[in-house]
Structure formats: structure tokens, C-alpha cells
């Protein structure tokens, strides 16, 4: 009788230990899944790997839309390590400075044609430094978190007695085409929190497109401002349709590029930005 009880007790202990181990693994998996992404300069540090594709056609049709006069093409400052969040925020502020000129005091971000200036030597660096601090860059870890980036930009705008509203334009694991197009049509820039960046540039010949991909590893913050759609024909039939976001990267080596709308491996978050 004592032996049977001991065996049952032993089995019960084994089951309990197994259950505890399973729970520990579950919590560990959850912790790994929920680990905060930090947006830093890894994309710049690790450089680029290039590949290209020739897409043949007998005819091609294109559609391109972008927000009015595009956006400023500011680049990261070497004096501010891991500053992609501050740079993207500065691009958004520079865009809206045309409509609310107190956003960048004593500075006009655009020229008489309505297009935007690039980096200057005083006011844009000062703007980036302020956003860099407000976004708590390199405080908790390398780079900036999504929430600190959003909070820092909003704090800067609110301090100028203006309101800022974010609207998510992501669905599941990619940018929602309809919501993003709505942002473009309403003249709203979009903050893009990228897990990585496969950046595309496209050149066209008489019978094919050369699509060059520059792949950069590392999480990065960029700004979307347009959409590009290409339909490729074989005879009278469309056999392929490519859709891209037009993006300001904040990177000196490639200040603008296209990101694939349909790709499901890069978009952590995307928010259209309204300032009023």
C-alpha cells in the first residue's frame, strides 16, 4: 500500500514539474515575442547587399501619387548616433512648417516654388537635437523605441501650441494600401517603423524595367509620402502588378527609395501624421 502511494506521489510530482516547465517556456516565449524593438543605425552600420531583376513587358502602365511638393530630404547627423527617429520626426516637422511656420522658429523650410530645402547648418540640426532628446534616444537602450519616438514628436509639436494626431495605416503584418492611399490623398506624411529595409529603385528601357534592390538589415524609421503602381503587360494581358511606397529614408547614401507595399516582412508599424 505504501509503495503504491509513493509511486502515485512520484508521478504527481513529475506531472507538476512538467507543467511548471511548460509554463516557464510559455512565459519565456511571450517575453521574447514582446521584446521591444529599438530603431537605431544598424541599417547604416551593416551596409547594403544589392540584387537586381529585369521585368520584361510589351507595354507598361504606371500610376504615381504623392503628397503636395513631396517632403524634405533631411539626412541623419553624424554627431547624433542612432538618430533615425529624430531624423524622421524632423522630416515630418519640416513638411508641416510650410503650413505652420512657428514649428521651426526663425526658419522657412521651403522655397518659393513650394518644394522643400534640405539640411541646413543651423536650424535643422537644432531641430534634430531637440527631437533626439525628447524621444529619449539611447536612454533605455541603443536607439529609440516606437512609443518614445511618437511621444517625442508629439511633445515637440504640442510645445508649439499645435495638435498632433496619429492614425495607424497598418493591417496585420503590412501597410494597408487603402489607408495609406487615403493619407497620401489627404496630404499626410506617414511614419514607417521598419524591421528592415529592402529599398528599390527602378529604371526603364524600351522593353523591360531593371528593378534594383538594396537590402539593409536593422530596424529603421522612415517617412512615406507617395505610392507608385506599375502594371506589366504581355501582349494585351497584365501579367504582373507591382505596388510601392515612396519613402524618404533619412540616409545620405539613398535619401529616397521605394518599399514594396505587398511585402509582409518589414512593417512593424505605420502612422499617418496630422498636425493642426
C-alpha positions as CSV (number, residue, x, y, z in Angstrom):
1,X,0.0,0.0,0.0
2,X,2.8,2.4,0.9
3,X,4.6,1.6,-2.3
4,X,1.6,2.4,-4.4
5,X,1.1,5.7,-2.7
6,X,4.8,6.5,-3.2
7,X,4.5,5.7,-7.0
8,X,1.4,7.9,-7.3
9,X,3.1,10.7,-5.4
10,X,6.2,10.4,-7.7
11,X,4.0,10.6,-10.8
12,X,2.1,13.6,-9.4
13,X,5.4,15.4,-8.7
14,X,6.7,14.6,-12.3
15,X,3.4,16.0,-13.8
16,X,3.6,19.1,-11.7
17,X,7.3,19.7,-12.6
18,X,6.4,19.2,-16.3
19,X,3.5,21.7,-16.1
20,X,5.8,24.2,-14.3
21,X,8.4,23.8,-17.0
22,X,5.8,24.3,-19.7
23,X,4.6,27.5,-18.1
24,X,8.1,28.8,-17.8
25,X,8.8,28.1,-21.5
26,X,5.5,29.8,-22.4
27,X,6.4,32.9,-20.5
28,X,9.8,32.9,-22.0
29,X,8.4,32.7,-25.5
30,X,6.0,35.5,-24.7
31,X,8.8,37.7,-23.4
32,X,10.8,37.0,-26.5
33,X,7.9,37.8,-28.8
34,X,7.0,41.0,-26.9
35,X,10.6,42.3,-26.7
36,X,10.7,46.0,-27.6
37,X,12.2,46.8,-31.0
38,X,14.9,49.5,-30.9
39,X,15.3,51.7,-34.0
40,X,19.0,52.6,-34.5
41,X,21.7,53.0,-37.1
42,X,22.2,49.3,-37.7
43,X,21.0,49.8,-41.3
44,X,23.8,52.2,-41.9
45,X,26.4,50.2,-39.9
46,X,25.8,46.9,-41.7
47,X,25.8,48.4,-45.2
48,X,23.9,47.0,-48.2
49,X,23.6,43.9,-50.3
50,X,22.4,44.6,-53.9
51,X,20.4,42.4,-56.2
52,X,18.5,43.2,-59.4
53,X,15.7,41.8,-61.6
54,X,14.8,42.5,-65.2
55,X,11.0,42.7,-65.6
56,X,10.1,42.4,-69.4
57,X,7.0,43.9,-70.9
58,X,5.3,44.6,-74.2
59,X,3.6,47.6,-72.5
60,X,3.6,49.1,-69.1
61,X,1.2,51.4,-67.3
62,X,2.1,53.5,-64.3
63,X,0.2,55.5,-61.6
64,X,2.0,57.8,-59.2
65,X,0.7,59.9,-56.4
66,X,2.5,61.8,-53.7
67,X,1.6,64.4,-51.1
68,X,1.9,68.0,-52.3
69,X,5.5,69.0,-53.1
70,X,6.8,65.8,-51.6
71,X,8.7,66.2,-48.3
72,X,12.1,67.5,-47.0
73,X,15.0,65.1,-47.6
74,X,16.9,65.6,-44.4
75,X,19.7,63.2,-43.6
76,X,21.0,61.9,-40.2
77,X,23.6,63.9,-38.4
78,X,26.9,62.0,-37.7
79,X,27.0,63.8,-34.3
80,X,23.8,62.1,-33.2
81,X,24.3,58.3,-33.2
82,X,21.2,56.2,-33.7
83,X,19.1,59.2,-34.8
84,X,16.8,57.7,-37.4
85,X,13.7,58.5,-35.2
86,X,14.8,62.2,-34.7
87,X,15.5,62.5,-38.5
88,X,12.1,61.1,-39.5
89,X,10.5,63.4,-37.0
90,X,12.4,66.3,-38.4
91,X,11.2,65.5,-41.9
92,X,7.6,65.5,-40.6
93,X,8.1,68.8,-38.8
94,X,9.8,70.3,-41.9
95,X,6.9,69.3,-44.0
96,X,4.3,70.9,-41.8
97,X,6.4,74.0,-41.2
98,X,5.2,75.2,-44.6
99,X,1.7,75.3,-43.1
100,X,2.6,76.3,-39.5
101,X,5.8,78.4,-39.7
102,X,6.3,78.5,-36.0
103,X,7.1,74.8,-36.0
104,X,10.8,75.7,-36.8
105,X,11.3,79.2,-35.3
106,X,13.1,81.7,-37.5
107,X,13.3,79.3,-40.4
108,X,11.4,78.7,-43.6
109,X,11.6,75.0,-44.7
110,X,10.6,75.6,-48.3
111,X,11.5,77.7,-51.3
112,X,9.2,79.9,-53.4
113,X,8.1,77.0,-55.7
114,X,6.8,75.2,-52.7
115,X,9.4,72.4,-52.7
116,X,11.5,71.8,-49.6
117,X,15.0,72.7,-48.6
118,X,17.5,70.1,-47.5
119,X,19.6,70.1,-44.3
120,X,21.0,73.5,-43.4
121,X,23.8,74.1,-40.9
122,X,21.9,75.6,-38.1
123,X,18.1,75.2,-37.8
124,X,17.6,71.6,-38.9
125,X,20.4,70.2,-36.8
126,X,18.9,72.2,-33.8
127,X,15.5,70.6,-34.6
128,X,17.0,67.1,-34.7
129,X,18.9,67.6,-31.5
130,X,15.7,68.7,-29.7
131,X,13.8,65.7,-31.1
132,X,16.7,63.4,-30.3
133,X,16.3,64.4,-26.6
134,X,12.5,64.4,-26.5
135,X,12.5,60.9,-28.0
136,X,14.8,59.7,-25.2
137,X,17.3,58.3,-27.8
138,X,19.9,55.9,-26.4
139,X,18.4,56.3,-22.9
140,X,16.9,52.8,-22.1
141,X,18.9,51.1,-24.8
142,X,20.5,51.7,-28.2
143,X,18.4,53.9,-30.4
144,X,14.7,54.7,-29.9
145,X,11.5,52.8,-29.2
146,X,8.4,53.2,-31.3
147,X,6.5,54.8,-28.4
148,X,9.3,57.2,-27.4
149,X,9.6,58.3,-31.0
150,X,5.8,59.0,-31.2
151,X,5.7,60.7,-27.8
152,X,8.8,62.8,-28.5
153,X,7.4,64.1,-31.8
154,X,4.1,64.9,-30.3
155,X,5.7,66.7,-27.3
156,X,7.6,68.9,-29.7
157,X,4.5,69.8,-31.7
158,X,2.4,70.4,-28.6
159,X,5.0,72.8,-27.2
160,X,4.4,74.9,-30.3
161,X,0.7,75.1,-29.3
162,X,-0.4,72.7,-32.1
163,X,-2.1,69.4,-32.0
164,X,-0.7,66.1,-33.5
165,X,-2.8,63.0,-34.3
166,X,-1.6,59.6,-35.3
167,X,-3.6,57.1,-37.3
168,X,-2.4,53.6,-37.9
169,X,-2.3,52.6,-41.5
170,X,-1.1,49.1,-40.9
171,X,-3.2,45.9,-41.2
172,X,-1.9,42.6,-39.9
173,X,1.8,42.5,-41.0
174,X,1.9,45.1,-43.8
175,X,0.9,48.6,-44.8
176,X,-2.8,48.8,-45.6
177,X,-3.0,50.1,-49.2
178,X,-6.4,51.8,-48.8
179,X,-5.5,53.6,-45.6
180,X,-2.1,54.7,-46.9
181,X,-3.5,56.0,-50.1
182,X,-6.1,57.9,-48.1
183,X,-3.2,59.5,-46.2
184,X,-1.4,60.5,-49.5
185,X,-4.6,61.9,-51.0
186,X,-5.1,64.0,-47.8
187,X,-1.6,65.4,-47.9
188,X,-0.4,63.5,-44.8
189,X,3.1,62.1,-44.3
190,X,3.4,58.6,-42.8
191,X,5.9,57.5,-40.2
192,X,7.2,54.0,-41.0
193,X,8.7,51.7,-38.3
194,X,10.7,49.2,-40.4
195,X,12.1,45.9,-39.1
196,X,14.4,46.1,-42.1
197,X,14.5,47.9,-45.4
198,X,14.5,46.4,-48.8
199,X,14.9,49.6,-50.8
200,X,14.0,49.5,-54.5
201,X,15.0,51.8,-57.4
202,X,13.6,51.3,-60.9
203,X,15.0,52.2,-64.3
204,X,13.1,51.7,-67.6
205,X,14.2,50.6,-71.1
206,X,12.1,50.1,-74.2
207,X,11.1,46.5,-73.2
208,X,12.0,45.9,-69.6
209,X,12.4,47.5,-66.1
210,X,15.5,47.0,-64.2
211,X,14.5,46.7,-60.5
212,X,17.5,47.1,-58.2
213,X,17.1,46.1,-54.5
214,X,19.3,47.4,-51.8
215,X,18.8,45.3,-48.6
216,X,19.7,46.9,-45.3
217,X,19.4,45.0,-42.1
218,X,18.4,46.6,-38.8
219,X,15.3,48.4,-37.6
220,X,14.9,51.9,-39.0
221,X,12.3,54.8,-39.0
222,X,11.4,56.4,-42.4
223,X,8.7,58.6,-43.8
224,X,6.3,57.6,-46.6
225,X,4.9,60.2,-48.9
226,X,3.8,58.6,-52.1
227,X,2.6,55.5,-53.9
228,X,3.8,54.0,-57.2
229,X,1.9,51.3,-59.2
230,X,3.3,49.6,-62.2
231,X,1.3,47.2,-64.5
232,X,3.3,45.0,-66.8
233,X,1.7,43.6,-70.0
234,X,2.5,40.6,-72.1
235,X,0.5,41.3,-75.2
236,X,-2.9,42.6,-74.2
237,X,-2.9,41.0,-70.7
238,X,-1.5,42.3,-67.4
239,X,0.7,39.6,-66.0
240,X,2.2,41.4,-63.1
241,X,1.4,44.5,-60.9
242,X,3.9,46.0,-58.5
243,X,3.0,48.5,-55.9
244,X,5.4,50.6,-53.9
245,X,5.5,53.2,-51.2
246,X,7.6,56.2,-52.0
247,X,9.8,56.8,-48.9
248,X,12.3,59.3,-47.5
249,X,14.9,57.3,-45.7
250,X,16.9,59.9,-43.8
251,X,20.0,58.1,-45.1
252,X,22.7,60.0,-47.0
253,X,23.6,57.2,-49.4
254,X,20.0,56.9,-50.6
255,X,17.7,59.7,-49.4
256,X,14.6,58.3,-51.2
257,X,13.5,54.9,-52.4
258,X,10.6,52.6,-52.9
259,X,9.4,49.9,-50.4
260,X,7.2,47.1,-51.6
261,X,3.6,47.5,-50.5
262,X,2.8,43.8,-50.6
263,X,5.9,42.7,-48.5
264,X,5.0,41.2,-45.1
265,X,8.5,41.2,-43.6
266,X,9.3,44.8,-42.9
267,X,6.5,46.8,-41.4
268,X,6.3,46.9,-37.6
269,X,4.1,49.9,-37.5
270,X,2.9,52.8,-39.8
271,X,1.1,56.0,-38.7
272,X,-0.1,58.9,-40.8
273,X,0.6,62.2,-39.1
274,X,-1.8,65.1,-38.8
275,X,-0.7,68.4,-37.3
276,X,-3.2,71.2,-36.9
